[in-house]
Amino acid sequence: MTESVGYYRQFSIISICHNRWSHLAESWISWCHQDYPRVQRIVVVSGEQDSSNLLRESGFDGVIIRVHNCPYFRPSFLRNLGLLAATGEYLGFVDADITLHPSWVSHCVSLLRRSSDLLVRKDLYEQRDPGGASGTCAISRWLFEKIRGYNENLDLAWGYEDTDLYLRGQRAGGRFGAYSISLVTHRNHDDVLRGQYFRERVAPRTPRLLVQHMRTCDLDAAVHPYEANRVRRVSFPPVNLDVRAAGEQR
């Protein structure tokens, strides 16, 4: 894809990994084979299994943020941390179990420049089950910052933080759009992997969990209609960060 004025806007891919190296090992290489020329790659790593060392050993050439003292999986918090290193005008949040088609970034940039501010997979956009790909999205940085990122009050248990982001993005004036279904492939796996590392190990996709998170979002919306994280409803231990670009040694 060639931009009309010969300038390629930076696109930052942000992914997170908490004790699930087997998924990331199969997916990250697809981020390196994008046909768009300005792609920054960021992985935020937490948990007992130090995937940061495994990433470097496998040849990963992007930025790694290692989060220490983070025993629980906190997806919203970890994705928001990715913004610390991101330099892109556009952001792509890609789940560790997602493989990208080589034209995913260029396709998303084209839509973000012309007609959208927030993109999800087309089946989710059409309110159909995206088969595990609901969390992989592209968003203009201005919109992500305007809504203050993912809602970290939802990090107690699995799910709904991506849906909440999309709803708040639209309430904040973002234009909602879709990328082609064929551009991302989800690796199927047991639901146990989704829920076992959260502080509250509630089984994914349970009505009680959905209602609990929707109520939390309603409370936050009463504080501000689209901004997240103005009120901290959940407490976790403080963490330490180790941020390194490609080639840097400990």
CYANA upper distance limits for C-alpha pairs under 8 A (distance plus 0.5 A):
  1 MET  CA     35 ASP  CA      8.25
  1 MET  CA     36 TYR  CA      7.33
  1 MET  CA    106 SER  CA      6.83
  2 THR  CA      6 GLY  CA      7.23
  2 THR  CA      8 TYR  CA      8.30
  3 GLU  CA      7 TYR  CA      6.48
  3 GLU  CA      8 TYR  CA      6.88
  8 TYR  CA     37 PRO  CA      7.83
  8 TYR  CA     38 ARG  CA      7.08
  9 ARG  CA     38 ARG  CA      7.44
  9 ARG  CA     88 GLY  CA      7.74
  9 ARG  CA     89 GLU  CA      6.86
  9 ARG  CA     90 TYR  CA      8.16
 10 GLN  CA     38 ARG  CA      5.67
 10 GLN  CA     39 VAL  CA      6.64
 10 GLN  CA     40 GLN  CA      7.79
 10 GLN  CA     87 THR  CA      7.51
 10 GLN  CA     88 GLY  CA      4.88
 10 GLN  CA     89 GLU  CA      6.12
 10 GLN  CA     90 TYR  CA      7.10
 11 PHE  CA     38 ARG  CA      6.75
 11 PHE  CA     39 VAL  CA      5.46
 11 PHE  CA     40 GLN  CA      6.65
 11 PHE  CA     87 THR  CA      8.33
 11 PHE  CA     88 GLY  CA      5.12
 11 PHE  CA     89 GLU  CA      6.70
 11 PHE  CA     90 TYR  CA      5.34
 11 PHE  CA     91 LEU  CA      6.29
 11 PHE  CA     92 GLY  CA      7.72
 11 PHE  CA    105 VAL  CA      8.01
 11 PHE  CA    109 VAL  CA      8.31
 12 SER  CA     39 VAL  CA      6.27
 12 SER  CA     40 GLN  CA      5.05
 12 SER  CA     41 ARG  CA      6.46
 12 SER  CA     42 ILE  CA      7.74
 12 SER  CA     86 ALA  CA      6.39
 12 SER  CA     87 THR  CA      7.19
 12 SER  CA     88 GLY  CA      5.38
 12 SER  CA     89 GLU  CA      8.24
 12 SER  CA     90 TYR  CA      6.81
 12 SER  CA     91 LEU  CA      5.40
 12 SER  CA     92 GLY  CA      6.52
 13 ILE  CA     31 TRP  CA      8.27
 13 ILE  CA     39 VAL  CA      7.58
 13 ILE  CA     40 GLN  CA      6.52
 13 ILE  CA     41 ARG  CA      5.46
 13 ILE  CA     42 ILE  CA      6.50
 13 ILE  CA     91 LEU  CA      6.52
 13 ILE  CA     92 GLY  CA      5.10
 13 ILE  CA     93 PHE  CA      6.49
 13 ILE  CA     94 VAL  CA      7.26
 14 ILE  CA     41 ARG  CA      6.85
 14 ILE  CA     42 ILE  CA      5.32
 14 ILE  CA     43 VAL  CA      6.33
 14 ILE  CA     44 VAL  CA      8.11
 14 ILE  CA     79 ARG  CA      7.49
 14 ILE  CA     82 GLY  CA      6.55
 14 ILE  CA     86 ALA  CA      8.48
 14 ILE  CA     91 LEU  CA      7.75
 14 ILE  CA     92 GLY  CA      6.51
 14 ILE  CA     93 PHE  CA      5.47
 14 ILE  CA     94 VAL  CA      6.66
 15 SER  CA     42 ILE  CA      6.83
 15 SER  CA     43 VAL  CA      5.34
 15 SER  CA     44 VAL  CA      6.81
 15 SER  CA     79 ARG  CA      7.56
 15 SER  CA     82 GLY  CA      8.33
 15 SER  CA     93 PHE  CA      6.43
 15 SER  CA     94 VAL  CA      5.69
 15 SER  CA     95 ASP  CA      6.28
 15 SER  CA     96 ALA  CA      6.74
 16 ILE  CA     43 VAL  CA      5.93
 16 ILE  CA     44 VAL  CA      5.16
 16 ILE  CA     45 VAL  CA      6.37
 16 ILE  CA     75 PRO  CA      7.74
 16 ILE  CA     78 LEU  CA      7.00
 16 ILE  CA     79 ARG  CA      7.12
 16 ILE  CA     95 ASP  CA      7.38
 16 ILE  CA     96 ALA  CA      7.01
 17 CYS  CA     21 TRP  CA      7.42
 17 CYS  CA     24 LEU  CA      7.67
 17 CYS  CA     43 VAL  CA      7.74
 17 CYS  CA     44 VAL  CA      6.82
 17 CYS  CA     45 VAL  CA      5.42
 17 CYS  CA     46 SER  CA      6.88
 17 CYS  CA     51 SER  CA      7.91
 17 CYS  CA     96 ALA  CA      6.99
 18 HIS  CA     45 VAL  CA      6.49
 18 HIS  CA     46 SER  CA      5.40
 18 HIS  CA     47 GLY  CA      5.54
 18 HIS  CA     48 GLU  CA      8.48
 18 HIS  CA     49 GLN  CA      7.99
 18 HIS  CA     73 PHE  CA      6.59
 18 HIS  CA    197 TYR  CA      8.44
 19 ASN  CA     46 SER  CA      7.72
 19 ASN  CA     47 GLY  CA      6.05
 19 ASN  CA     48 GLU  CA      7.08
 19 ASN  CA     49 GLN  CA      5.59
 19 ASN  CA     50 ASP  CA      8.03
 19 ASN  CA     51 SER  CA      7.80
 20 ARG  CA     24 LEU  CA      7.31
 20 ARG  CA     96 ALA  CA      8.45
 21 TRP  CA     25 ALA  CA      6.32
 21 TRP  CA     49 GLN  CA      8.42
 21 TRP  CA     51 SER  CA      6.37
 21 TRP  CA     54 LEU  CA      8.45
 22 SER  CA     26 GLU  CA      7.38
 23 HIS  CA     27 SER  CA      7.05
 23 HIS  CA     96 ALA  CA      6.24
 23 HIS  CA     97 ASP  CA      5.56
 23 HIS  CA    187 ARG  CA      8.35
 24 LEU  CA     28 TRP  CA      6.31
 24 LEU  CA     96 ALA  CA      5.35
 24 LEU  CA     97 ASP  CA      6.89
 25 ALA  CA     29 ILE  CA      8.27
 25 ALA  CA     55 LEU  CA      8.09
 26 GLU  CA     97 ASP  CA      8.38
 26 GLU  CA     99 THR  CA      8.17
 27 SER  CA     31 TRP  CA      8.00
 27 SER  CA     96 ALA  CA      6.98
 27 SER  CA     97 ASP  CA      6.95
 27 SER  CA     98 ILE  CA      6.50
 27 SER  CA     99 THR  CA      5.35
 27 SER  CA    100 LEU  CA      8.09
 28 TRP  CA     32 CYS  CA      7.75
 28 TRP  CA     60 PHE  CA      8.34
 28 TRP  CA     96 ALA  CA      8.12
 28 TRP  CA     99 THR  CA      7.95
 29 ILE  CA     33 HIS  CA      7.42
 29 ILE  CA     60 PHE  CA      8.38
 30 SER  CA     34 GLN  CA      7.59
 30 SER  CA     99 THR  CA      6.45
 30 SER  CA    100 LEU  CA      6.03
 30 SER  CA    101 HIS  CA      7.56
 30 SER  CA    102 PRO  CA      7.48
 31 TRP  CA     41 ARG  CA      7.87
 31 TRP  CA     99 THR  CA      8.39
 31 TRP  CA    100 LEU  CA      7.00
 31 TRP  CA    102 PRO  CA      8.18
 33 HIS  CA    102 PRO  CA      6.06
 34 GLN  CA     39 VAL  CA      8.37
 34 GLN  CA    101 HIS  CA      7.95
 34 GLN  CA    102 PRO  CA      4.72
 34 GLN  CA    103 SER  CA      6.32
 34 GLN  CA    104 TRP  CA      7.66
 34 GLN  CA    105 VAL  CA      7.14
 34 GLN  CA    106 SER  CA      8.25
 35 ASP  CA    102 PRO  CA      6.23
 35 ASP  CA    103 SER  CA      6.20
 35 ASP  CA    105 VAL  CA      8.18
 35 ASP  CA    106 SER  CA      7.29
 36 TYR  CA    103 SER  CA      7.74
 36 TYR  CA    105 VAL  CA      6.79
 36 TYR  CA    106 SER  CA      5.71
 40 GLN  CA     62 GLY  CA      7.23
 40 GLN  CA     86 ALA  CA      8.00
 40 GLN  CA     87 THR  CA      8.17
 40 GLN  CA     88 GLY  CA      7.83
 41 ARG  CA     61 ASP  CA      8.21
 41 ARG  CA     62 GLY  CA      5.28
 41 ARG  CA     63 VAL  CA      6.75
 42 ILE  CA     62 GLY  CA      6.18
 42 ILE  CA     63 VAL  CA      5.20
 42 ILE  CA     64 ILE  CA      6.36
 42 ILE  CA     65 ILE  CA      8.11
 42 ILE  CA     82 GLY  CA      7.22
 42 ILE  CA     85 ALA  CA      7.96
 42 ILE  CA     86 ALA  CA      7.91
 43 VAL  CA     62 GLY  CA      8.18
 43 VAL  CA     63 VAL  CA      6.94
 43 VAL  CA     64 ILE  CA      5.55
 43 VAL  CA     65 ILE  CA      6.80
 43 VAL  CA     82 GLY  CA      7.80
 44 VAL  CA     64 ILE  CA      6.43
 44 VAL  CA     65 ILE  CA      5.16
 44 VAL  CA     66 ARG  CA      6.55
 44 VAL  CA     67 VAL  CA      7.71
 44 VAL  CA     78 LEU  CA      6.74
 44 VAL  CA     79 ARG  CA      7.85
 44 VAL  CA     81 LEU  CA      7.92
 44 VAL  CA     82 GLY  CA      6.83
 45 VAL  CA     50 ASP  CA      7.75
 45 VAL  CA     51 SER  CA      6.93
 45 VAL  CA     52 SER  CA      6.93
 45 VAL  CA     64 ILE  CA      7.75
 45 VAL  CA     65 ILE  CA      6.59
 45 VAL  CA     66 ARG  CA      5.42
 45 VAL  CA     67 VAL  CA      6.46
 45 VAL  CA     78 LEU  CA      8.48
 46 SER  CA     50 ASP  CA      7.66
 46 SER  CA     51 SER  CA      8.48
 46 SER  CA     66 ARG  CA      6.68
 46 SER  CA     67 VAL  CA      5.48
 46 SER  CA     68 HIS  CA      7.02
 46 SER  CA     70 CYS  CA      6.61
 46 SER  CA     71 PRO  CA      8.04
 46 SER  CA     73 PHE  CA      8.03
 47 GLY  CA     67 VAL  CA      8.35
 47 GLY  CA     68 HIS  CA      8.11
 47 GLY  CA     69 ASN  CA      8.47
 47 GLY  CA     70 CYS  CA      6.56
 47 GLY  CA     71 PRO  CA      5.93
 47 GLY  CA     72 TYR  CA      7.46
 47 GLY  CA     73 PHE  CA      7.86
 48 GLU  CA     71 PRO  CA      7.59
 50 ASP  CA     54 LEU  CA      7.74
 51 SER  CA     55 LEU  CA      6.48
 52 SER  CA     56 ARG  CA      6.89
 52 SER  CA     64 ILE  CA      7.07
 52 SER  CA     66 ARG  CA      7.23
 53 ASN  CA     57 GLU  CA      6.68
 54 LEU  CA     58 SER  CA      6.67
 55 LEU  CA     59 GLY  CA      7.02
 55 LEU  CA     60 PHE  CA      5.89
 56 ARG  CA     60 PHE  CA      5.70
 56 ARG  CA     61 ASP  CA      7.95
 56 ARG  CA    246 ALA  CA      8.43
 60 PHE  CA    246 ALA  CA      7.83
 61 ASP  CA    245 ALA  CA      8.16
 61 ASP  CA    246 ALA  CA      5.28
 61 ASP  CA    247 GLY  CA      7.92
 62 GLY  CA    245 ALA  CA      6.48
 62 GLY  CA    246 ALA  CA      5.69
 63 VAL  CA     85 ALA  CA      7.88
 63 VAL  CA    243 VAL  CA      7.74
 63 VAL  CA    244 ARG  CA      6.22
 63 VAL  CA    245 ALA  CA      4.73
 63 VAL  CA    246 ALA  CA      6.40
 64 ILE  CA    243 VAL  CA      6.41
 64 ILE  CA    244 ARG  CA      5.94
 64 ILE  CA    245 ALA  CA      6.80
 64 ILE  CA    246 ALA  CA      8.30
 65 ILE  CA     82 GLY  CA      8.04
 65 ILE  CA    241 LEU  CA      7.15
 65 ILE  CA    242 ASP  CA      6.14
 65 ILE  CA    243 VAL  CA      4.91
 65 ILE  CA    244 ARG  CA      6.95
 66 ARG  CA    241 LEU  CA      6.21
 66 ARG  CA    242 ASP  CA      5.43
 66 ARG  CA    243 VAL  CA      6.81
 67 VAL  CA    239 VAL  CA      7.03
 67 VAL  CA    240 ASN  CA      6.36
 67 VAL  CA    241 LEU  CA      5.33
 67 VAL  CA    242 ASP  CA      7.04
 68 HIS  CA    239 VAL  CA      6.15
 68 HIS  CA    240 ASN  CA      5.55
 68 HIS  CA    241 LEU  CA      6.71
 68 HIS  CA    242 ASP  CA      8.40
 69 ASN  CA    237 PRO  CA      7.83
 69 ASN  CA    238 PRO  CA      7.71
 69 ASN  CA    239 VAL  CA      5.65
 69 ASN  CA    240 ASN  CA      7.13
 70 CYS  CA    237 PRO  CA      7.92
 70 CYS  CA    239 VAL  CA      6.73
 71 PRO  CA    197 TYR  CA      8.44
 72 TYR  CA    197 TYR  CA      5.96
 72 TYR  CA    198 PHE  CA      5.65
 72 TYR  CA    199 ARG  CA      6.20
 73 PHE  CA    155 ASP  CA      8.05
 73 PHE  CA    197 TYR  CA      5.77
 73 PHE  CA    198 PHE  CA      5.50
 73 PHE  CA    199 ARG  CA      7.96
 74 ARG  CA     78 LEU  CA      6.60
 74 ARG  CA    152 GLU  CA      8.17
 74 ARG  CA    155 ASP  CA      5.54
 74 ARG  CA    156 LEU  CA      7.93
 74 ARG  CA    198 PHE  CA      7.57
 75 PRO  CA     79 ARG  CA      6.52
 75 PRO  CA    152 GLU  CA      8.47
 75 PRO  CA    155 ASP  CA      6.97
 76 SER  CA     80 ASN  CA      6.64
 76 SER  CA    149 GLY  CA      8.47
 76 SER  CA    150 TYR  CA      5.52
 76 SER  CA    151 ASN  CA      6.49
 76 SER  CA    152 GLU  CA      5.55
 76 SER  CA    154 LEU  CA      7.90
 76 SER  CA    155 ASP  CA      6.86
 76 SER  CA    161 GLU  CA      7.31
 77 PHE  CA     81 LEU  CA      6.77
 77 PHE  CA    150 TYR  CA      7.79
 77 PHE  CA    151 ASN  CA      8.37
 77 PHE  CA    152 GLU  CA      5.99
 77 PHE  CA    155 ASP  CA      8.02
 78 LEU  CA     82 GLY  CA      7.05
 79 ARG  CA     83 LEU  CA      7.76
 79 ARG  CA     93 PHE  CA      8.07
 79 ARG  CA    150 TYR  CA      7.83
 80 ASN  CA     84 LEU  CA      8.22
 80 ASN  CA    149 GLY  CA      6.52
 80 ASN  CA    150 TYR  CA      6.96
 81 LEU  CA     85 ALA  CA      8.39
 82 GLY  CA     86 ALA  CA      6.87
 86 ALA  CA     91 LEU  CA      8.43
 88 GLY  CA    141 ARG  CA      7.88
 89 GLU  CA    140 SER  CA      6.89
 89 GLU  CA    141 ARG  CA      5.92
 89 GLU  CA    142 TRP  CA      8.30
 90 TYR  CA    109 VAL  CA      8.00
 90 TYR  CA    112 LEU  CA      8.50
 90 TYR  CA    138 ALA  CA      7.63
 90 TYR  CA    139 ILE  CA      6.42
 90 TYR  CA    140 SER  CA      5.09
 90 TYR  CA    141 ARG  CA      5.74
 91 LEU  CA    138 ALA  CA      6.10
 91 LEU  CA    139 ILE  CA      5.82
 91 LEU  CA    140 SER  CA      6.65
 91 LEU  CA    141 ARG  CA      6.57
 92 GLY  CA    136 THR  CA      7.83
 92 GLY  CA    137 CYS  CA      6.22
 92 GLY  CA    138 ALA  CA      4.75
 92 GLY  CA    139 ILE  CA      6.92
 93 PHE  CA    135 GLY  CA      7.83
 93 PHE  CA    136 THR  CA      5.89
 93 PHE  CA    137 CYS  CA      5.90
 93 PHE  CA    138 ALA  CA      6.81
 94 VAL  CA     98 ILE  CA      7.13
 94 VAL  CA    135 GLY  CA      7.55
 94 VAL  CA    136 THR  CA      5.10
 94 VAL  CA    137 CYS  CA      7.22
 95 ASP  CA    133 ALA  CA      8.31
 95 ASP  CA    135 GLY  CA      6.93
 95 ASP  CA    136 THR  CA      6.33
 97 ASP  CA    186 HIS  CA      6.47
 97 ASP  CA    187 ARG  CA      5.86
 98 ILE  CA    133 ALA  CA      7.73
 98 ILE  CA    136 THR  CA      8.30
 98 ILE  CA    184 VAL  CA      6.97
 98 ILE  CA    185 THR  CA      6.10
 98 ILE  CA    186 HIS  CA      5.24
 98 ILE  CA    187 ARG  CA      6.80
 99 THR  CA    184 VAL  CA      6.22
 99 THR  CA    185 THR  CA      5.62
 99 THR  CA    186 HIS  CA      7.03
 99 THR  CA    187 ARG  CA      8.34
100 LEU  CA    104 TRP  CA      6.71
100 LEU  CA    183 LEU  CA      6.57
100 LEU  CA    184 VAL  CA      5.23
100 LEU  CA    185 THR  CA      7.02
101 HIS  CA    182 SER  CA      8.17
101 HIS  CA    183 LEU  CA      5.28
101 HIS  CA    184 VAL  CA      6.36
101 HIS  CA    185 THR  CA      8.35
102 PRO  CA    183 LEU  CA      8.42
103 SER  CA    107 HIS  CA      6.41
103 SER  CA    183 LEU  CA      7.73
104 TRP  CA    108 CYS  CA      6.65
104 TRP  CA    183 LEU  CA      6.06
104 TRP  CA    184 VAL  CA      7.96
105 VAL  CA    109 VAL  CA      6.55
106 SER  CA    110 SER  CA      6.65
107 HIS  CA    111 LEU  CA      7.02
107 HIS  CA    179 TYR  CA      7.82
108 CYS  CA    112 LEU  CA      6.52
108 CYS  CA    119 LEU  CA      7.84
108 CYS  CA    138 ALA  CA      7.25
108 CYS  CA    179 TYR  CA      7.10
109 VAL  CA    113 ARG  CA      6.49
110 SER  CA    114 ARG  CA      6.84
111 LEU  CA    115 SER  CA      6.01
111 LEU  CA    116 SER  CA      6.25
111 LEU  CA    177 GLY  CA      8.47
112 LEU  CA    116 SER  CA      5.18
112 LEU  CA    117 ASP  CA      5.87
112 LEU  CA    118 LEU  CA      7.77
112 LEU  CA    119 LEU  CA      8.34
112 LEU  CA    139 ILE  CA      8.06
112 LEU  CA    140 SER  CA      7.46
115 SER  CA    175 ARG  CA      7.69
115 SER  CA    177 GLY  CA      8.24
116 SER  CA    174 GLY  CA      7.87
116 SER  CA    175 ARG  CA      5.25
116 SER  CA    176 PHE  CA      6.22
116 SER  CA    177 GLY  CA      6.02
117 ASP  CA    139 ILE  CA      6.09
117 ASP  CA    140 SER  CA      5.76
117 ASP  CA    143 LEU  CA      7.63
117 ASP  CA    174 GLY  CA      5.86
117 ASP  CA    175 ARG  CA      5.50
117 ASP  CA    176 PHE  CA      6.78
117 ASP  CA    177 GLY  CA      7.97
118 LEU  CA    137 CYS  CA      7.78
118 LEU  CA    138 ALA  CA      6.29
118 LEU  CA    139 ILE  CA      4.86
118 LEU  CA    140 SER  CA      7.06
118 LEU  CA    166 TYR  CA      8.01
118 LEU  CA    169 GLY  CA      7.87
118 LEU  CA    174 GLY  CA      7.09
118 LEU  CA    175 ARG  CA      6.76
118 LEU  CA    176 PHE  CA      5.62
118 LEU  CA    177 GLY  CA      6.54
118 LEU  CA    178 ALA  CA      8.43
119 LEU  CA    137 CYS  CA      6.03
119 LEU  CA    138 ALA  CA      5.57
119 LEU  CA    139 ILE  CA      6.78
119 LEU  CA    176 PHE  CA      6.68
119 LEU  CA    177 GLY  CA      5.26
119 LEU  CA    178 ALA  CA      5.25
119 LEU  CA    179 TYR  CA      6.71
120 VAL  CA    124 LEU  CA      7.13
120 VAL  CA    125 TYR  CA      6.78
120 VAL  CA    134 SER  CA      7.69
120 VAL  CA    136 THR  CA      7.26
120 VAL  CA    137 CYS  CA      5.35
120 VAL  CA    138 ALA  CA      7.36
120 VAL  CA    177 GLY  CA      7.13
120 VAL  CA    178 ALA  CA      5.37
120 VAL  CA    179 TYR  CA      6.57
121 ARG  CA    125 TYR  CA      6.81
121 ARG  CA    130 PRO  CA      7.61
121 ARG  CA    133 ALA  CA      7.77
121 ARG  CA    134 SER  CA      7.57
121 ARG  CA    136 THR  CA      8.07
121 ARG  CA    137 CYS  CA      7.77
121 ARG  CA    178 ALA  CA      5.85
121 ARG  CA    179 TYR  CA      5.62
121 ARG  CA    180 SER  CA      6.69
121 ARG  CA    181 ILE  CA      6.17
122 LYS  CA    126 GLU  CA      6.67
122 LYS  CA    178 ALA  CA      5.29
122 LYS  CA    179 TYR  CA      6.09
122 LYS  CA    180 SER  CA      6.16
122 LYS  CA    181 ILE  CA      6.15
123 ASP  CA    127 GLN  CA      6.80
123 ASP  CA    128 ARG  CA      5.50
123 ASP  CA    129 ASP  CA      6.98
123 ASP  CA    130 PRO  CA      6.00
123 ASP  CA    181 ILE  CA      7.27
124 LEU  CA    128 ARG  CA      5.62
124 LEU  CA    129 ASP  CA      6.54
124 LEU  CA    130 PRO  CA      5.83
124 LEU  CA    134 SER  CA      7.12
125 TYR  CA    177 GLY  CA      7.61
125 TYR  CA    178 ALA  CA      6.54
130 PRO  CA    134 SER  CA      6.31
131 GLY  CA    186 HIS  CA      7.87
132 GLY  CA    186 HIS  CA      6.80
132 GLY  CA    188 ASN  CA      8.16
133 ALA  CA    184 VAL  CA      8.24
133 ALA  CA    185 THR  CA      8.27
133 ALA  CA    186 HIS  CA      6.57
134 SER  CA    162 ASP  CA      7.64
134 SER  CA    163 THR  CA      8.48
135 GLY  CA    162 ASP  CA      5.98
139 ILE  CA    143 LEU  CA      7.53
139 ILE  CA    144 PHE  CA      7.20
140 SER  CA    144 PHE  CA      7.01
141 ARG  CA    145 GLU  CA      6.63
142 TRP  CA    146 LYS  CA      6.52
143 LEU  CA    147 ILE  CA      6.83
143 LEU  CA    169 GLY  CA      7.23
143 LEU  CA    172 ALA  CA      8.20
143 LEU  CA    174 GLY  CA      7.15
144 PHE  CA    148 ARG  CA      6.66
144 PHE  CA    149 GLY  CA      5.75
144 PHE  CA    169 GLY  CA      7.99
145 GLU  CA    149 GLY  CA      6.53
146 LYS  CA    172 ALA  CA      8.11
146 LYS  CA    227 GLU  CA      7.59
147 ILE  CA    168 ARG  CA      7.29
147 ILE  CA    169 GLY  CA      7.10
147 ILE  CA    172 ALA  CA      7.49
147 ILE  CA    226 TYR  CA      6.24
147 ILE  CA    227 GLU  CA      4.78
147 ILE  CA    228 ALA  CA      6.66
148 ARG  CA    227 GLU  CA      6.05
148 ARG  CA    228 ALA  CA      5.95
148 ARG  CA    229 ASN  CA      7.38
149 GLY  CA    165 LEU  CA      7.85
149 GLY  CA    227 GLU  CA      8.44
149 GLY  CA    228 ALA  CA      7.16
150 TYR  CA    161 GLU  CA      7.01
150 TYR  CA    162 ASP  CA      7.97
150 TYR  CA    164 ASP  CA      8.34
150 TYR  CA    165 LEU  CA      6.40
150 TYR  CA    228 ALA  CA      7.25
151 ASN  CA    155 ASP  CA      8.42
151 ASN  CA    161 GLU  CA      6.82
151 ASN  CA    164 ASP  CA      8.04
151 ASN  CA    165 LEU  CA      7.87
151 ASN  CA    228 ALA  CA      5.66
151 ASN  CA    229 ASN  CA      6.38
152 GLU  CA    228 ALA  CA      8.28
152 GLU  CA    229 ASN  CA      6.94
152 GLU  CA    232 ARG  CA      8.40
152 GLU  CA    234 VAL  CA      8.46
153 ASN  CA    216 THR  CA      7.83
153 ASN  CA    229 ASN  CA      7.69
153 ASN  CA    232 ARG  CA      7.03
153 ASN  CA    233 ARG  CA      6.28
153 ASN  CA    234 VAL  CA      6.22
154 LEU  CA    158 TRP  CA      8.48
154 LEU  CA    159 GLY  CA      8.25
154 LEU  CA    160 TYR  CA      8.02
154 LEU  CA    161 GLU  CA      6.71
154 LEU  CA    213 HIS  CA      6.81
154 LEU  CA    216 THR  CA      7.96
155 ASP  CA    198 PHE  CA      7.96
156 LEU  CA    198 PHE  CA      6.59
156 LEU  CA    199 ARG  CA      5.94
156 LEU  CA    200 GLU  CA      6.10
156 LEU  CA    234 VAL  CA      8.09
157 ALA  CA    195 GLY  CA      7.51
157 ALA  CA    198 PHE  CA      5.87
157 ALA  CA    199 ARG  CA      7.00
157 ALA  CA    200 GLU  CA      5.70
157 ALA  CA    201 ARG  CA      6.89
157 ALA  CA    202 VAL  CA      6.88
157 ALA  CA    209 LEU  CA      8.11
158 TRP  CA    194 ARG  CA      7.27
158 TRP  CA    195 GLY  CA      6.12
158 TRP  CA    198 PHE  CA      7.36
158 TRP  CA    202 VAL  CA      7.89
158 TRP  CA    203 ALA  CA      8.36
158 TRP  CA    204 PRO  CA      6.44
158 TRP  CA    209 LEU  CA      8.46
159 GLY  CA    204 PRO  CA      7.58
159 GLY  CA    205 ARG  CA      8.25
159 GLY  CA    210 LEU  CA      8.23
160 TYR  CA    164 ASP  CA      6.59
160 TYR  CA    210 LEU  CA      7.64
160 TYR  CA    213 HIS  CA      7.34
161 GLU  CA    165 LEU  CA      6.72
162 ASP  CA    166 TYR  CA      6.90
163 THR  CA    167 LEU  CA      6.79
164 ASP  CA    168 ARG  CA      6.64
164 ASP  CA    217 CYS  CA      7.87
165 LEU  CA    169 GLY  CA      6.49
166 TYR  CA    170 GLN  CA      6.89
167 LEU  CA    171 ARG  CA      6.83
168 ARG  CA    172 ALA  CA      6.61
168 ARG  CA    225 PRO  CA      8.07
168 ARG  CA    226 TYR  CA      5.23
168 ARG  CA    227 GLU  CA      7.75
169 GLY  CA    173 GLY  CA      7.17
169 GLY  CA    174 GLY  CA      5.85
169 GLY  CA    226 TYR  CA      7.61
170 GLN  CA    174 GLY  CA      5.24
170 GLN  CA    175 ARG  CA      6.96
170 GLN  CA    176 PHE  CA      7.04
171 ARG  CA    225 PRO  CA      7.86
171 ARG  CA    226 TYR  CA      6.56
172 ALA  CA    226 TYR  CA      6.36
179 TYR  CA    183 LEU  CA      8.00
189 HIS  CA    193 LEU  CA      7.89
190 ASP  CA    194 ARG  CA      8.18
191 ASP  CA    195 GLY  CA      7.42
191 ASP  CA    203 ALA  CA      8.43
191 ASP  CA    204 PRO  CA      7.22
192 VAL  CA    196 GLN  CA      6.46
192 VAL  CA    203 ALA  CA      7.99
192 VAL  CA    204 PRO  CA      8.44
193 LEU  CA    197 TYR  CA      8.38
194 ARG  CA    204 PRO  CA      7.51
195 GLY  CA    201 ARG  CA      6.27
195 GLY  CA    202 VAL  CA      7.20
195 GLY  CA    203 ALA  CA      6.65
195 GLY  CA    204 PRO  CA      6.61
196 GLN  CA    201 ARG  CA      6.24
197 TYR  CA    201 ARG  CA      7.65
202 VAL  CA    206 THR  CA      8.34
202 VAL  CA    209 LEU  CA      7.58
204 PRO  CA    209 LEU  CA      8.01
205 ARG  CA    209 LEU  CA      7.66
205 ARG  CA    210 LEU  CA      7.64
206 THR  CA    210 LEU  CA      6.98
207 PRO  CA    211 VAL  CA      6.63
208 ARG  CA    212 GLN  CA      6.57
209 LEU  CA    213 HIS  CA      6.78
210 LEU  CA    214 MET  CA      6.64
211 VAL  CA    215 ARG  CA      6.61
212 GLN  CA    216 THR  CA      6.92
213 HIS  CA    217 CYS  CA      6.75
214 MET  CA    218 ASP  CA      6.69
215 ARG  CA    219 LEU  CA      6.79
216 THR  CA    220 ASP  CA      6.84
217 CYS  CA    221 ALA  CA      6.52
218 ASP  CA    222 ALA  CA      6.80
219 LEU  CA    223 VAL  CA      7.36
220 ASP  CA    224 HIS  CA      6.91
220 ASP  CA    225 PRO  CA      8.19
220 ASP  CA    228 ALA  CA      7.38
220 ASP  CA    229 ASN  CA      8.44
220 ASP  CA    230 ARG  CA      8.32
220 ASP  CA    231 VAL  CA      7.68
221 ALA  CA    225 PRO  CA      4.98
221 ALA  CA    226 TYR  CA      6.86
221 ALA  CA    227 GLU  CA      8.15
223 VAL  CA    230 ARG  CA      8.13
223 VAL  CA    231 VAL  CA      8.42
224 HIS  CA    228 ALA  CA      8.16
224 HIS  CA    230 ARG  CA      8.38
244 ARG  CA    248 GLU  CA      6.44
244 ARG  CA    249 GLN  CA      8.33
